[in-house]
Protein backbone atom coordinates (compact mmCIF):
# COMPACT_ATOMS: atom_id res chain seq x y z
CA UNK A 1 0.00 0.00 0.00
CA UNK A 2 2.78 2.40 0.86
CA UNK A 3 4.39 1.81 -2.54
CA UNK A 4 1.18 2.88 -4.25
CA UNK A 5 0.83 5.98 -2.10
CA UNK A 6 4.48 6.85 -2.64
CA UNK A 7 4.15 6.32 -6.37
CA UNK A 8 1.12 8.60 -6.56
CA UNK A 9 2.72 11.32 -4.46
CA UNK A 10 5.94 11.02 -6.44
CA UNK A 11 4.09 11.31 -9.74
CA UNK A 12 2.21 14.40 -8.61
CA UNK A 13 5.33 15.98 -7.13
CA UNK A 14 7.39 15.18 -10.23
CA UNK A 15 4.77 16.61 -12.57
CA UNK A 16 4.38 19.79 -10.55
CA UNK A 17 8.15 20.23 -10.37
CA UNK A 18 8.51 19.64 -14.11
CA UNK A 19 5.62 21.85 -15.23
CA UNK A 20 5.60 24.63 -12.66
CA UNK A 21 9.20 24.91 -11.43
CA UNK A 22 11.03 24.15 -14.68
CA UNK A 23 12.86 21.09 -13.37
CA UNK A 24 14.33 18.89 -16.10
CA UNK A 25 12.51 15.74 -17.09
CA UNK A 26 15.30 13.61 -15.64
CA UNK A 27 15.13 15.58 -12.38
CA UNK A 28 11.36 15.13 -12.20
CA UNK A 29 11.79 11.39 -12.75
CA UNK A 30 14.37 11.29 -9.96
CA UNK A 31 11.88 13.03 -7.65
CA UNK A 32 9.25 10.45 -8.61
CA UNK A 33 11.59 7.53 -7.92
CA UNK A 34 12.76 9.03 -4.65
CA UNK A 35 9.23 9.47 -3.35
CA UNK A 36 7.98 6.12 -4.62
CA UNK A 37 10.87 4.06 -3.29
CA UNK A 38 11.36 6.14 -0.17
CA UNK A 39 7.79 5.80 1.00
CA UNK A 40 7.49 2.27 -0.36
CA UNK A 41 10.41 0.99 1.67
CA UNK A 42 9.41 2.60 4.98
CA UNK A 43 7.53 -0.52 6.22
CA UNK A 44 10.58 -2.66 5.50
CA UNK A 45 12.84 -0.24 7.33
CA UNK A 46 10.46 -0.35 10.31
CA UNK A 47 10.56 -4.14 10.33
CA UNK A 48 14.36 -4.06 10.27
CA UNK A 49 14.50 -2.05 13.50
CA UNK A 50 11.63 -3.60 15.47
CA UNK A 51 11.98 -6.66 17.64
CA UNK A 52 10.00 -9.52 16.06
CA UNK A 53 8.87 -10.79 19.46
CA UNK A 54 7.19 -7.45 20.08
CA UNK A 55 5.28 -7.72 16.79
CA UNK A 56 4.17 -11.29 17.58
CA UNK A 57 3.02 -10.29 21.06
CA UNK A 58 0.84 -7.48 19.70
CA UNK A 59 -1.07 -9.82 17.39
CA UNK A 60 -1.72 -12.72 19.77
CA UNK A 61 -4.42 -12.76 22.44
CA UNK A 62 -3.42 -13.10 26.08
CA UNK A 63 -3.28 -16.65 27.41
CA UNK A 64 -4.95 -17.49 30.68
Buried (B, 14 or more C-beta within 10 A) or exposed (E): EBBEBBBEBBBEBBEEBBEEEEBEEEBBBBBBBBBBBBBBBBEEEEEEEEEEEEEEEEEEEEEE
